[in-house]
């Protein structure tokens, strides 16, 4: 009777151990050593990106003011669009960029407008019609400035 209880416990433990090993929850390889990151990405002003500026405050004209600043920094007028956001209570001015490869350009644009947060987020990217022949759904990266309450001039 005792041997059957011991055998049952051993089989259960072997099953749990085997399952953990098979699912990757248990690993006998040493953990990789922590490495120092390269640090923050250095800002780089890259005027090849189209820029969309959304005013997310209740103060009219902020997007137009920033549009002028961006154009004066070298962007083509046709590459900088402005509009109002759907809300007027966005706290912090933020430059959104769609991929890690675009971070330096986003930081450069943040510097151009006098400082802003930067965030990796593709929410504001333009998407093409995937049913159109030759269009894969992506139209290229754009940088998006959402003007927040911290940028109001009142």
N, C-alpha and C positions, 0 to 999 in steps of 0.2 A: 504494500500500500504506500509506504514512504517513497519507494523508488519511483512509482508512477507520478507522484506529486512533484518530485525533483525533476523527472523527465519532462513533465508538462511545463514547469517553470523554465527549464533550459530551452525547450522548443519555442516558447513565447518570446524569450529574450533574443534568441537567434533570429526569429522573424522580425522583431522590432529593429534589431541591429541591421539586418539585411535590407529592410525597407528604408531605413535612414541612409544607408550607404548608396542604395540604388537611386534614391531621389535627390542625392547631393546635399543632404542635411548634415552628413557626417563625412569629413574629408581628412585623409591622413597626410596630405601634402602640406608643407609648411605655408603659413600665410605669407603673402608677399610683404616685403618690408615697406613701410610707409616712406614715400618720397616727397620731397619738397616740391610743390607746384612751381610753375614758372612765374607765379605771381600774377597780378592783374595785367590785362592786355593793355598795351600802350595805345593811346588815342591816335587816330590817323584820319585826317579830313580827306574824304573820298567823295568828290562831287559827281561821280558816275552813278550814284544811287538816286532814284527818285525819292522824294520826301513828301509825306502827307502830314499835315499839321491839323490837329483837332483841338478846338477850344472846349475844354470841359469845365469852364467856370461860367459865372453869370455876368462877367465883364465882357462886353462886346469889343471886338477888334483885336484881341490878343493874338489870335492865329495870324491875322494880317500883319501885325507888327513883327512876329517871329518870321513870317514868310520873307519880309524885307531883309531881316538880318541874315537869313540863310542865303538869299539871292546875292546879297552884298559879299558873302563869303565865297562866292564862286559857282554856286549852282545855277543852272540854266532856269530861266523863269518858267518854262514849260514843264520842268521836272519837279516843281514845288507846288503842291496843291494845298488849299486850306479849306476848312469847313468847321462846323460846330459839331461837338460830340452829342450823343443822346442824353448825357447827364451834365449837370453843372456843379457837381460836388466832388470832383476828383481831387484828392489831397495833394499829391506830389507830381510835379512835371516829370515825365518819363519818356525816354526814347526806347521804342521797341524795335528789336531786330529779329529776323527769322531763323538764323542759324549761327553756330559758333564762329563760322568764317566771317560773319558780318559784325562781330563785336567791336573790332578796332574802329570801324567806320561809325558805329553807333556812339562810341565814346568820343570820337572826334566831333560828331554833330552835337553831342551834349555840351562839349566845350565851346563850340561856336555860339550856342544860344545862351551862354553864361552859366552853364551848369545844370545838370538834370540827372536823375537816376537813369540807369540803363537796365533793360530787362529782355532776356531771351524769351520771346513769345511770338508765335506766328499768327495770332488772332487777326491782325489787321492786314494781312497780306492779300493782294489782289489775286483772284483765281479765275482762270479762263474757263470757257465752256468746254468740258471734256468731250462733248459730242461733235465739236468742230474738228474736221480732218486736220491733222498736223499739229494739233494743240494737245499737249500732255497734261493740261490742267494748271500748270504753273506759268506765270508770266514774268517771273524774275523777282528778285528781292527788292523790297523797298523799306526805308526807315520811316517809322511813324513817331511823331512827337505828339503826346497827349499833354496839353497844357493844363496844369493843376492850379489849385488855389494858392499854392506857394509862389506863383508867378504873377499874381495880380498886382496892378500898379496903383490901386486906389489908396 
